[in-house]
Amino acid sequence: MTDSTNDQTPPVPADVDADVDVDVVTVPDDLPDIAEVVAPDREISVAVGEPLVRLDELTVEFGGLTALDHVTFDIRRGEILGLIGPNGAGKTTCFNAMTGVYKPSHGTVTMEGASLLGKKKHAITRAGVARTFQNIRLFGEMTALENVVVGLDARHRTSVPGAIFRTPRHLREERESIDRGMALLEFVGIADKATAPSRSLPYGYQRRLEIARALATEPKLLCLDEPAAGFNPAEKQELMQLIRTIRDDGYTVLLIEHDMKLVMGVTDRIVVLEFGRKIADDVPVKIQQDPAVIAAYLGVEEEDDDGAA
């Protein structure tokens, strides 16, 4: 991992209440054995290999600009799906439309057949969609463990009075959060940094911490937006292994990434966007050979019917 650190406190995550009051979390001396399997028993109605999330004719417009143009594809349970394309192709816009940041102009997004459109961001998180961001968004002064506990709060049922008066349910959920938070930190390989302020962590560790916090919400779909940005080759190899481990532990992953070696090495299927439109949807080996994809990335001019460029 790189030894560089983030000198500025990252902004508050867009999907976390800026006024949230999080108690100081300490790591007890008598932690139980870390759970071997991090993924909880989530109720998912679709079988492995069947569509978990479907985008149908999804369109996002900003004034007269069409950022996403009638895009249709599905994300199948248990796969790692890559979403790629040149800069400005609409990849992050697609993420934002799926997670409630943008309101689509047309089309639908469904998970297990239920629409996600019109739901608030926290409701989409509860429905089972979690994401990371291109620019890391952590609570800089909180420890790594506290950042993960914030994500775990998405599944807590304690009321505000219950938290104030520290009812038995609140105390039980608090203890379970610490145990599971430590399990998630170990899962992503940074358990030894549990008590370190997140802003003091090396850049690569901050990326792993953001993934751990997203997993804390118990997602059915984990959306990773450029997770390898700023990584050196060794860190990219470690990230590829982590993504595979996440999938093997029962998660479905949607990945935006510019590094084609990483994408081709870790994904099961790839959707390609260009100028807001889908131009390809296939397995990596066929995507590499697709003339439209090659043209989009290399700027190859298409020939006219008579063979002239």
N, C-alpha and C positions, 0 to 999 in steps of 0.2 A: 504494500500500500504506500501511497505517497505520503510524505511528512508535512505537506503544506496544510495550512489551516485557514479557516474562514475568518477574516479579521473583523467582519461586521456581523452583528446579530441578524440572522435571517428574518424575513417578515413572517408574521403570523400566518399559518396555513389558511387558504381561502375557505376550506371546508370545516374549520374549527372556530367556535365562538371566541372572539378576541377577549371577551370578559370572563371566560371560564376561570373558575377558581380551583386550582389543583393543589392539594395538600402536598407538603414535602414528602417524598417517598424515600425510605431507607431500605437497604438490603439487610434483612435479618440474618443472624448467624445460623439459624436452624432451618435453612431452606430445604425442602424435600428434593428428592432426585428430580432432575429436569425431565419433563415428559419426552418420550422418544418420538412421538408423533405430534407435530405442532397443530395440524389442521383439526378443528373441532368437528363433531358430528353435526354437519349442517344438513338440513332437509332440502334436497335438490330434486325437483320432480322429473327432470329429464335424464336419460341414460347417458353414459359415457359415449361420446361420438355423435350425439344428437345436438341440434342447435340449442345453445343456452341463451344466447343473446342474438337478436336479429335487427339489423338496420334495413329499412325498406324505403327506398326513394328519398333518403334523408337529404334535405337541402337547407343550407344556411346562407342568408343574404345579409350584407351590410350595405344599406342604401342601394346603390346600383351595382355593387360588386357581389358576385356569386362566389362564395368561398368554398362551398360544398354543393355539388350539382347532382341531385338524384342518385345518391350512392346507395347501393344495396349489397349487403353481404351478411353472412352469419358467423358467429363465433361458437365453435362446438365444444361441448364440455370435455375437459381433459386435454385440450391441445394448447400449444404455444403458437399463437397467430401473430405474424409480423405485419405491421402496417407501415409501408415505406413509400417514398416518392421524393422528388426534388424539393428544394426549399420552396415554400409557398404552395405546396400541392394540396394542403387542407388536412394534414394528419392531426395536428393539435386541435384544429377546429372540430374535427370529428370527435376527439376525446372530450372536448368541452361541451359539445352538444349531447353526448351520451351521459355526462355526469352533472348536467343541470347548470353549467356555467353560461351557456348560450341557449337561447330558445330557437329551435329550428323554424324555418319559414314553411317547411313542407316535409311530409314523411313521418315515419314512426320509428321508435326504438322500443323493443320489447325484451323483457327477460322472463323466461319460462312462460311466455305467452301474455304476460301482463305489461301494460305500457309504463314506461319510465318518464314519458313526456309530461310536463306540468308539475312534476314532483319537485320539492325543494331538495337542495343538495344533501341535507342530513337524511332525508327520507330515501334518497337513492343509495346512500351509504348503507342504511338499514336494510334495503332491498337486496344488497349483496354486491355492490360495485365499489371498489376502492381504487385509488390512483396515487401515483407519485407525479412530481412536476419536473419540468426542464430545469428550473431554478429551485434549488433545495429550499424547502420551507419547514424549518424546525423552530422550536422554542429555544433560542440560543442559551438562555441562562438556566434552563432546566437540565437535569441530568439525562443521560440516554434512557435510563429506566423510566423516568417521569414522562418523557416524550411518548414512550410506548404505552404507558398507563392512560395517557390522554386518548389514544386510539381505542383502548379497551373500554373507555367510558361509553362508547357508542352502543354497547350491548348491555350496559347496566340498567337495572330496574329500580334502584333506590330513588325515592323522591327527595326533593330539596329538604323538607323537614327531617327525613330519615338520615340524611347526611349531616345535618346540623346537630341532631341529637345522638348520632352515631349508634343507630339501632343495630340489632344483631345482623340483619340483612346487609346493612352498609359495611359492617366490620368483616363479614364473610366475603363480600364482593371485593373489598379492599385487599384482603389477604390473597384471594384468588388472582387479582390483578397483578400483584407483585410476583406470584409464582409463574403465571403465564407470561408476564413481561420478561422475566429472566429466561424463560424457555425460548421466547422469540429472539432475544438478543443472542443466545447461544446458537440458535438455528441459523442466523445470518453471520455468525462468526465474530461477534464483538461483545460477548458477555463480560469480558474482563474490563470493559469500559463502562459498566452499568452506572457507576457513581460519578463519571466525568461529565462536566457541562458539555452539551452537544456542540457548542461553538468552538470548543477546544479540540474536537476530534479532527483527525486528518480527513481530507476531502472524501476519500473513498469510504471511510467509515461512516461519514454523514450520509452518503448515498445508501449504505446498508441499513442505517438507522431509519431512514425514511421508508424503506421497504418493510422493515419490521413493524413500524407504526401502521402502515397500510394493512399488513396482515393481521394486526391486532383487531381490526374491525370485523374479522371473520368473513371476508368476501367470498362470493362465489366466482367473481371475475376480478382479477388483479390487472390494472392497467399501468404499464410502466412507460413513462414519457422520457425518452433519451437517457436511460439509466447509466450508459457508458460514457456520457459526455465528460471530457476532461481526464479520462482514464488512460493509463499507459497500457501497453500490450499485456503485461502480466496481470494487471487488474482486470482487463477485459476477459481473460481466460477464467479468472476466479468468478467473475460475474456470470459468465455462461454456465459454469457449474452450479452456481446458486440458483439461477433461473430454472435449470433442469430439475434441481432438487425440489424447488417450490412446486413444479408441475407434478413430480413424482409423489409429493406429499398430498396430492388431491386437489390442487388448485387449477383453474383455467387462467391463462395469461394472454393479454393483448399487449404487444410490444411495438413501440415506435422507436426506431433507431436508425442513424445514418451510417453506422459502420456495417458495411455489407458482409464482411467476413464474419462478424458476430451474428448478424441476422441469418445468413445462410447456414451457420453452424449450429444454431439453437432452435430454429423454428420448425414446426411441422407443416405449416402452410403460410403463404404470403399474399396479401392484398396490396396492389400497387395503385396509388393515386397520382394523377397529373392534372394540374389546373382545376382541382376540385372534383375531377371525375375518376371513376374506377376504370383502369385500363387492363388490369390483369388480376386473376385470382387462381392460384395453383400452388403446387408443391415447389420447394426451392429449386430443384434441378431444372424444372421447366421454366420457372421465372427467369433463371439465368440465361436461357436460350430464347426468350420471347422477344421478337423484333421490336414490338412497341415499347417494352421496358428498356431495351438497349437504346432506342432512339430517345426516350425520355431522359435517360441519364447521361448519354454521350452526345446528344444533340445531332444525331444522324438524320439527314433530310430524307423524307419519304419520297419514293419515286412516283412520277406520274404514270398513267396507264400506258403511255408509249415508251416507258423506260427512262425518260429524262428526269433528272432530279428537280 
